[in-house]
Amino acid sequence: MALGWKLYGDGSAPPPGEVVRPGERLSWGRTVGLGMQHVVAMFGATFVFPVIMGLDPNLAIMMSGVATILFLLVVQGKVPSYLGTSASFVGAVAAIRGQGGDSSDVVGAILVAGAVLALVGAVVHYLGAAVVTRVLPPAVTGAVVMLIGFNLAPVVGATYWPQDQWVALLTMLFVLLATVLLPGFLGRIAVLLGLVAGFLLSWLLDATAGPITAPTGAGEVTTHDRVSFAAIGDAPWIGFPDLTGPSFSFDFSLLVIPAVVALIAENAGHVKAVAEMTRDDLDPYLGRALFADGAATMLSSSVGGSPTTTYAENIGVMAATRVYSTAAYYVAAVTAILFGLCPKFGALVNAIPGGVLGGITVVLYGMIGLLGAKIWVENRVDFGNPINLVPLAAGIIIGVGNVNLQVTDDFSLGGIALGSIVAIAGWHLLRVLAPAPLRDQLAAEAQAPATAGGADGVPPQGRRPSARRGGARRR
């Protein structure tokens, strides 16, 4: 695809009812401004999740820019989107580290998941977008997303919250209030604002109340300052992030592969949302989008970066501005790469106190889990039908409870991996074996229209309100 964009009108903002299409652009000054807005929209989650996973946030920011450029090239500029850090891998990464794995093991497992997603994308590209719904219907997808999120609850309770319970509580309350009380865009970045507020609160408590005696991230109880600026002062302004090579383990790879289901759901929802806003048929590009996300995840994790996914935050920016120009995304991508080359910024991120992360993660992990319920509600999943109820209930409890199945002396399945297998395989098995009336109920459910948005909260195909009004919907 040639990197050329047609100037929209005189280069100014579109009038009501009009949109700037992916192959068009505003004046370069306005395009740069929009690119900066996309950077702000993706920034919070893109560096918070690497911190939670124990990966380098500088490298994650930089590779998100590289991943976005790769994505835009693969989809031939038809699907404007930003690729930031995926939250779907957080639970699996926690499990890997809980079993003694290091960052090399983490990124190696993520790379395998990226390869699986790229393979799925290739299959979807050649077989058509409908294959996604046949293999992963909303009932199953919602269950997998839910157990991925709720599996993380013990991480909050055992690792982050005990480091400073009062800061964690106040940070959580700030995020809750900011989400509903702050107007427009500020409400959508409530998590980022909560992180800043918690950081400042911790610094203020150090100055007024002195050090805290509490567990560290490693679980050792010591007396220490909540915030340390020593590493920030020592870090240079310009430098290349540290790279981490992947190492591969079959057991660890099994832990992360279920996250691919969540990525498929996210990408499908985002492609449909963009199709609705641009009024284009983008189903032929779903396979390309999945392949591009998988390839981007492979590229990022091959050097120690985070897994990637398309971001609803940036889709919200497009809905608000009615500008779908890929030129703005290239600006955002280049800006992110430049941010990643500032080690002082990375040192600042690494100085975030554990108590602050406790308040942030208790909200984020719950939101991930509830996205699964949102998928069920919007697709009218009928839990009066035991085909839906029984295998999904079993899979979720296995995932949330970290139930373990010892297959051999050297190999076991547990938590997210086992829960996902039970939910997916159990649903398809019961669908085949169930009597005709139950199968007929399932078929009727599949034909019922969705009631609201996709997995990201943006209106699905066939509903145009936010695109026409230019109003962004909160995630």
C-alpha positions as CSV (number, residue, x, y, z in Angstrom):
1,M,0.0,0.0,0.0
2,A,1.4,3.4,-0.9
3,L,1.7,5.7,2.1
4,G,-0.3,8.5,0.5
5,W,-3.5,10.1,1.7
6,K,-5.9,12.3,-0.1
7,L,-6.5,15.7,1.6
8,Y,-10.0,15.9,2.9
9,G,-11.7,19.1,1.7
10,D,-9.6,22.0,2.8
11,G,-7.9,19.9,5.5
12,S,-10.2,21.1,8.4
13,A,-12.5,19.0,10.6
14,P,-15.5,17.3,8.9
15,P,-18.9,18.9,9.1
16,P,-21.8,17.0,10.9
17,G,-22.7,13.8,9.2
18,E,-19.4,13.5,7.3
19,V,-16.4,11.4,8.1
20,V,-12.7,11.4,7.1
21,R,-12.0,8.0,5.6
22,P,-8.9,5.8,6.2
23,G,-7.3,6.9,3.0
24,E,-7.9,10.6,3.6
25,R,-6.3,13.0,6.0
26,L,-6.7,16.5,7.5
27,S,-4.0,19.1,7.2
28,W,-0.7,17.8,8.7
29,G,-1.0,20.1,11.7
30,R,-4.4,18.7,12.6
31,T,-3.3,15.1,11.8
32,V,-0.3,15.4,14.2
33,G,-2.7,16.7,16.8
34,L,-5.0,13.7,16.3
35,G,-2.0,11.4,16.5
36,M,-1.1,12.9,19.9
37,Q,-4.7,12.3,21.0
38,H,-4.4,8.6,20.0
39,V,-1.2,8.4,22.0
40,V,-2.9,9.7,25.1
41,A,-5.8,7.3,24.6
42,M,-3.7,4.2,24.5
43,F,-1.0,5.3,26.9
44,G,-2.4,4.3,30.2
45,A,-3.2,0.6,29.6
46,T,-0.2,0.1,27.2
47,F,2.3,0.8,30.0
48,V,0.2,-0.3,33.0
49,F,-0.2,-3.9,31.8
50,P,3.5,-4.5,31.2
51,V,4.3,-3.3,34.7
52,I,1.7,-5.7,36.1
53,M,3.3,-8.5,33.9
54,G,6.8,-7.7,35.0
55,L,7.9,-6.6,31.5
56,D,9.7,-3.4,30.4
57,P,7.1,-0.6,29.9
58,N,9.5,1.4,27.7
59,L,9.9,-1.5,25.4
60,A,6.2,-2.2,25.4
61,I,5.5,1.5,24.4
62,M,8.1,1.4,21.6
63,M,6.9,-2.0,20.3
64,S,3.3,-0.9,20.3
65,G,4.3,1.7,17.7
66,V,6.1,-0.8,15.6
67,A,3.2,-3.2,15.9
68,T,0.7,-0.6,14.8
69,I,2.7,0.2,11.7
70,L,2.9,-3.6,10.9
71,F,-0.8,-3.9,11.4
72,L,-1.7,-1.0,9.1
73,L,0.5,-2.4,6.4
74,V,-1.0,-5.9,6.6
75,V,-4.6,-4.7,6.5
76,Q,-3.7,-2.4,3.6
77,G,-4.8,0.7,5.5
78,K,-8.5,-0.5,5.5
79,V,-8.8,-1.0,9.3
80,P,-7.6,2.0,11.2
81,S,-6.6,0.9,14.7
82,Y,-3.8,1.1,17.3
83,L,-2.2,-2.0,18.8
84,G,-1.4,-1.6,22.5
85,T,-0.6,-4.0,25.2
86,S,-3.2,-6.8,25.7
87,A,-4.7,-7.4,29.1
88,S,-5.7,-10.9,28.2
89,F,-2.3,-12.4,29.0
90,V,-2.0,-11.0,32.5
91,G,-3.5,-14.1,34.2
92,A,-1.4,-16.6,32.3
93,V,1.8,-14.5,32.9
94,A,1.0,-14.5,36.7
95,A,0.7,-18.3,36.5
96,I,4.0,-18.6,34.7
97,R,5.8,-16.5,37.2
98,G,4.0,-18.4,40.0
99,Q,5.5,-21.6,38.7
100,G,9.1,-20.1,38.7
101,G,9.2,-18.8,35.1
102,D,11.2,-15.7,34.3
103,S,10.7,-13.0,31.7
104,S,12.2,-15.1,29.0
105,D,9.7,-17.9,29.7
106,V,6.9,-15.3,29.6
107,V,7.7,-13.8,26.3
108,G,8.5,-17.2,24.8
109,A,5.0,-18.4,25.7
110,I,3.4,-15.1,24.4
111,L,5.3,-15.6,21.1
112,V,3.7,-19.0,20.7
113,A,0.3,-17.6,21.3
114,G,1.0,-14.9,18.7
115,A,1.9,-17.6,16.2
116,V,-1.4,-19.4,17.0
117,L,-3.3,-16.2,16.4
118,A,-1.5,-15.5,13.1
119,L,-2.4,-19.1,12.0
120,V,-6.1,-18.5,13.0
121,G,-6.0,-15.3,10.9
122,A,-4.7,-17.1,7.9
123,V,-7.5,-19.7,8.2
124,V,-10.2,-17.0,8.6
125,H,-8.8,-15.1,5.6
126,Y,-9.3,-18.1,3.4
127,L,-12.4,-19.7,4.9
128,G,-14.3,-16.4,5.7
129,A,-15.2,-14.5,8.8
130,A,-18.2,-16.7,9.7
131,V,-15.8,-19.5,10.8
132,V,-15.0,-17.5,13.9
133,T,-18.6,-17.6,15.2
134,R,-19.0,-21.2,14.4
135,V,-15.9,-22.3,16.4
136,L,-16.1,-19.7,19.1
137,P,-19.7,-18.6,19.6
138,P,-20.5,-15.8,22.0
139,A,-21.4,-18.1,24.9
140,V,-17.9,-19.7,24.8
141,T,-16.0,-16.5,24.1
142,G,-17.7,-14.8,27.0
143,A,-16.8,-17.7,29.4
144,V,-13.1,-17.7,28.4
145,V,-12.8,-13.9,28.7
146,M,-14.5,-14.1,32.2
147,L,-12.3,-16.8,33.6
148,I,-9.2,-15.0,32.3
149,G,-10.1,-11.9,34.3
150,F,-11.4,-13.5,37.5
151,N,-8.4,-15.9,37.6
152,L,-6.4,-12.8,38.5
153,A,-8.2,-12.1,41.8
154,P,-5.6,-13.9,44.0
155,V,-2.8,-11.8,42.4
156,V,-4.4,-8.6,43.8
157,G,-5.1,-10.1,47.2
158,A,-1.7,-11.7,47.7
159,T,0.8,-9.5,45.9
160,Y,-0.3,-5.9,45.3
161,W,-3.0,-5.0,47.9
162,P,-1.0,-6.0,51.1
163,Q,1.9,-3.7,50.1
164,D,-0.1,-0.6,51.2
165,Q,-3.8,-1.4,51.8
166,W,-4.9,2.2,52.5
167,V,-3.2,3.6,49.3
168,A,-4.7,0.7,47.4
169,L,-8.2,1.5,48.7
170,L,-7.9,5.2,48.1
171,T,-6.5,4.7,44.6
172,M,-9.4,2.3,43.8
173,L,-12.0,4.8,45.1
174,F,-10.4,7.6,42.9
175,V,-10.7,5.4,39.8
176,L,-14.3,4.5,40.6
177,L,-15.3,8.2,41.1
178,A,-13.3,9.5,38.2
179,T,-14.9,7.0,35.8
180,V,-18.4,8.5,36.3
181,L,-17.7,12.0,37.5
182,L,-15.1,13.3,35.1
183,P,-16.4,14.5,31.7
184,G,-15.8,12.9,28.3
185,F,-12.3,11.9,27.5
186,L,-11.1,12.3,31.1
187,G,-13.5,9.7,32.2
188,R,-12.1,7.2,29.7
189,I,-8.6,7.6,31.1
190,A,-9.7,7.3,34.7
191,V,-7.2,4.4,35.3
192,L,-4.3,6.5,34.2
193,L,-5.4,9.4,36.3
194,G,-5.9,7.0,39.3
195,L,-2.3,5.8,38.8
196,V,-1.0,9.4,38.9
197,A,-3.1,10.2,41.9
198,G,-2.0,7.1,43.8
199,F,1.6,7.9,43.0
200,L,1.3,11.4,44.4
201,L,-0.5,10.2,47.5
202,S,2.3,7.7,48.2
203,W,4.9,10.4,47.8
204,L,2.9,12.7,50.1
205,L,2.6,10.0,52.8
206,D,6.3,9.4,52.6
207,A,6.9,13.1,53.3
208,T,4.4,13.3,56.1
209,A,4.0,9.9,57.7
210,G,7.4,8.4,56.9
211,P,8.3,4.9,55.7
212,I,5.8,2.0,55.8
213,T,6.4,-1.4,57.3
214,A,4.7,-3.8,54.9
215,P,5.4,-6.7,52.4
216,T,7.4,-5.9,49.3
217,G,6.5,-7.3,45.9
218,A,8.6,-10.4,46.8
219,G,6.5,-10.9,50.0
220,E,9.3,-9.9,52.5
221,V,8.1,-7.5,55.2
222,T,10.5,-4.5,55.5
223,T,10.4,-0.8,56.5
224,H,10.8,1.2,53.3
225,D,9.7,4.3,51.5
226,R,6.7,3.9,49.3
227,V,8.3,5.8,46.4
228,S,12.0,5.8,45.4
229,F,13.3,8.3,42.9
230,A,16.9,7.0,42.9
231,A,16.6,5.0,39.7
232,I,14.9,7.9,37.9
233,G,17.8,10.2,38.6
234,D,20.3,7.6,37.4
235,A,18.5,6.8,34.1
236,P,19.6,8.6,30.9
237,W,17.1,10.7,28.9
238,I,17.9,8.8,25.6
239,G,18.7,5.1,25.3
240,F,17.5,1.8,23.8
241,P,15.3,-0.4,26.1
242,D,16.8,-3.7,27.3
243,L,15.9,-6.6,25.1
244,T,14.9,-10.1,26.4
245,G,15.2,-13.2,24.2
246,P,12.4,-15.8,24.4
247,S,12.7,-19.3,25.8
248,F,10.1,-21.9,25.1
249,S,8.2,-24.3,27.3
250,F,5.3,-26.5,26.3
251,D,3.7,-26.2,29.7
252,F,3.9,-22.4,29.8
253,S,2.7,-22.1,26.2
254,L,-0.5,-24.0,27.2
255,L,-1.1,-21.5,29.9
256,V,-1.3,-18.5,27.4
257,I,-3.0,-20.1,24.4
258,P,-6.5,-19.6,25.8
259,A,-5.8,-15.8,25.7
260,V,-6.0,-16.2,21.9
261,V,-9.7,-16.7,22.2
262,A,-10.0,-13.3,23.9
263,L,-7.9,-11.7,21.2
264,I,-10.1,-13.2,18.5
265,A,-13.2,-11.7,20.2
266,E,-11.5,-8.3,20.6
267,N,-10.3,-8.1,17.0
268,A,-13.7,-9.2,15.6
269,G,-15.5,-6.7,17.7
270,H,-13.2,-3.9,16.8
271,V,-13.3,-4.7,13.0
272,K,-17.1,-4.7,13.2
273,A,-17.1,-1.4,15.1
274,V,-14.8,0.3,12.6
275,A,-16.9,-1.1,9.7
276,E,-19.9,0.5,11.3
277,M,-18.3,3.8,11.7
278,T,-16.7,3.9,8.3
279,R,-19.7,2.2,6.6
280,D,-17.4,-0.2,4.8
281,D,-17.7,-4.0,4.6
282,L,-14.6,-5.1,6.5
283,D,-15.4,-8.8,6.9
284,P,-12.9,-9.7,4.2
285,Y,-10.2,-8.0,6.3
286,L,-11.0,-9.8,9.6
287,G,-8.5,-12.6,8.7
288,R,-5.8,-10.0,7.9
289,A,-6.5,-8.2,11.2
290,L,-6.1,-11.4,13.2
291,F,-3.0,-12.4,11.3
292,A,-1.5,-8.9,11.7
293,D,-2.2,-8.9,15.5
294,G,-0.6,-12.3,15.8
295,A,2.4,-11.3,13.8
296,A,2.8,-8.1,15.8
297,T,2.6,-10.1,19.1
298,M,5.3,-12.4,17.7
299,L,7.5,-9.5,16.7
300,S,7.1,-7.7,20.1
301,S,7.6,-10.8,22.3
302,S,10.6,-11.9,20.2
303,V,12.6,-9.0,21.8
304,G,11.0,-9.0,25.2
305,G,8.0,-6.8,24.5
306,S,4.3,-7.2,25.5
307,P,1.5,-9.0,23.6
308,T,-0.6,-6.7,21.5
309,T,-4.3,-6.2,20.6
310,T,-6.4,-3.6,18.9
311,Y,-7.5,-0.8,21.3
312,A,-11.1,0.2,22.0
313,E,-9.8,3.5,23.5
314,N,-8.6,4.6,20.1
315,I,-11.8,3.5,18.4
316,G,-13.6,5.7,20.9
317,V,-11.4,8.6,19.8
318,M,-12.3,8.0,16.1
319,A,-16.0,7.9,17.1
320,A,-15.7,11.2,18.8
321,T,-13.7,13.0,16.1
322,R,-15.2,11.2,13.0
323,V,-11.7,11.0,11.7
324,Y,-10.6,7.5,10.6
325,S,-7.5,8.5,8.8
326,T,-4.6,6.0,9.1
327,A,-2.2,9.0,8.8
328,A,-3.0,9.9,12.4
329,Y,-2.2,6.3,13.5
330,Y,1.2,6.5,11.8
331,V,1.9,9.7,13.8
332,A,0.8,8.0,17.0
333,A,3.0,5.0,16.2
334,V,6.1,7.1,15.6
335,T,5.5,9.1,18.7
336,A,5.2,5.9,20.8
337,I,8.5,4.7,19.4
338,L,10.2,7.9,20.4
339,F,8.7,7.6,24.0
340,G,10.2,4.1,24.2
341,L,13.6,5.5,23.6
342,C,13.5,7.5,26.9
343,P,14.8,5.3,29.8
344,K,14.0,8.0,32.3
345,F,10.4,7.5,31.5
346,G,10.7,3.8,32.1
347,A,12.4,4.4,35.4
348,L,9.5,6.6,36.5
349,V,7.0,3.9,35.6
350,N,9.0,1.3,37.5
351,A,8.8,3.5,40.6
352,I,5.0,3.1,40.9
353,P,4.3,1.8,44.4
354,G,2.8,-1.7,44.8
355,G,-0.1,-0.3,46.8
356,V,-1.1,1.9,43.8
357,L,-1.0,-1.1,41.5
358,G,-3.2,-2.9,44.1
359,G,-5.9,-0.2,43.7
360,I,-5.6,-0.2,39.9
361,T,-5.6,-3.9,39.4
362,V,-8.6,-4.6,41.5
363,V,-10.6,-2.5,39.0
364,L,-8.8,-3.7,35.9
365,Y,-9.0,-7.4,36.6
366,G,-12.6,-7.2,37.4
367,M,-13.3,-5.2,34.2
368,I,-11.6,-7.9,32.2
369,G,-13.8,-10.6,33.8
370,L,-17.0,-8.6,33.3
371,L,-16.3,-8.1,29.6
372,G,-17.2,-11.8,29.3
373,A,-20.6,-11.2,30.9
374,K,-21.0,-8.2,28.6
375,I,-20.5,-10.5,25.6
376,W,-23.2,-12.8,26.9
377,V,-25.7,-10.0,27.5
378,E,-25.2,-8.3,24.1
379,N,-25.6,-11.6,22.3
380,R,-28.5,-12.8,24.4
381,V,-26.9,-16.0,25.5
382,D,-29.6,-18.3,27.0
383,F,-28.5,-19.9,30.2
384,G,-31.8,-21.8,30.5
385,N,-30.2,-24.1,27.9
386,P,-27.9,-26.6,29.6
387,I,-25.6,-26.7,26.6
388,N,-24.6,-23.1,27.6
389,L,-25.0,-23.4,31.3
390,V,-23.2,-26.6,32.3
391,P,-19.8,-26.6,30.5
392,L,-19.3,-22.9,30.9
393,A,-20.1,-23.0,34.6
394,A,-17.6,-25.8,35.1
395,G,-14.9,-24.0,33.0
396,I,-15.3,-20.8,34.9
397,I,-15.0,-22.4,38.3
398,I,-11.9,-24.3,37.2
399,G,-10.3,-21.1,35.9
400,V,-11.2,-18.9,38.9
401,G,-10.3,-21.6,41.4
402,N,-7.0,-22.6,39.7
403,V,-8.2,-26.2,39.7
404,N,-5.3,-28.5,38.6
405,L,-5.4,-31.7,36.6
406,Q,-2.2,-33.8,36.9
407,V,-1.9,-35.6,33.5
408,T,1.5,-37.2,34.0
409,D,4.3,-36.8,36.6
410,D,5.8,-34.0,34.4
411,F,2.7,-32.4,32.9
412,S,-0.4,-30.9,34.3
413,L,-3.3,-28.6,33.2
414,G,-4.8,-26.0,35.5
415,G,-6.5,-22.6,35.9
416,I,-7.0,-20.7,32.6
417,A,-5.8,-23.5,30.3
418,L,-8.0,-26.3,31.8
419,G,-10.9,-24.0,32.3
420,S,-10.8,-22.9,28.6
421,I,-10.5,-26.4,27.4
422,V,-13.5,-27.5,29.5
423,A,-15.6,-24.5,28.3
424,I,-14.8,-24.8,24.6
425,A,-14.7,-28.6,24.2
426,G,-17.6,-29.2,26.6
427,W,-19.8,-26.7,24.8
428,H,-19.2,-28.3,21.4
429,L,-19.5,-31.8,22.8
430,L,-22.9,-31.1,24.3
431,R,-24.1,-29.3,21.2
432,V,-23.5,-32.5,19.2
433,L,-25.0,-34.9,21.8
434,A,-27.9,-32.9,23.0
435,P,-31.5,-33.7,21.9
436,A,-33.0,-31.8,19.0
437,P,-35.1,-29.3,21.1
438,L,-32.0,-28.0,22.9
439,R,-30.1,-27.7,19.6
440,D,-33.0,-25.8,18.1
441,Q,-32.9,-23.4,21.0
442,L,-29.2,-22.8,20.4
443,A,-29.9,-22.2,16.7
444,A,-32.5,-19.6,17.5
445,E,-30.1,-17.9,19.9
446,A,-27.5,-17.6,17.2
447,Q,-29.9,-15.9,14.8
448,A,-31.1,-13.3,17.4
449,P,-29.6,-9.9,16.9
450,A,-27.2,-8.4,19.4
451,T,-28.7,-5.8,21.7
452,A,-25.8,-3.4,22.1
453,G,-22.1,-3.2,21.4
454,G,-19.3,-5.6,20.7
455,A,-16.8,-6.8,23.3
456,D,-15.3,-3.3,23.5
457,G,-18.6,-1.4,24.1
458,V,-18.7,0.1,20.6
459,P,-21.9,-0.4,18.6
460,P,-22.0,-3.4,16.3
461,Q,-22.8,-3.6,12.6
462,G,-26.3,-2.4,11.8
463,R,-26.4,0.2,14.5
464,R,-25.1,3.7,13.8
465,P,-25.9,6.1,16.6
466,S,-22.5,6.9,18.0
467,A,-20.9,7.1,14.5
468,R,-23.6,9.6,13.3
469,R,-23.6,11.7,16.5
470,G,-19.9,11.6,16.8
471,G,-20.2,10.6,20.5
472,A,-17.7,8.2,22.0
473,R,-19.0,5.4,24.2
474,R,-17.1,4.5,27.3
475,R,-15.3,1.2,27.4
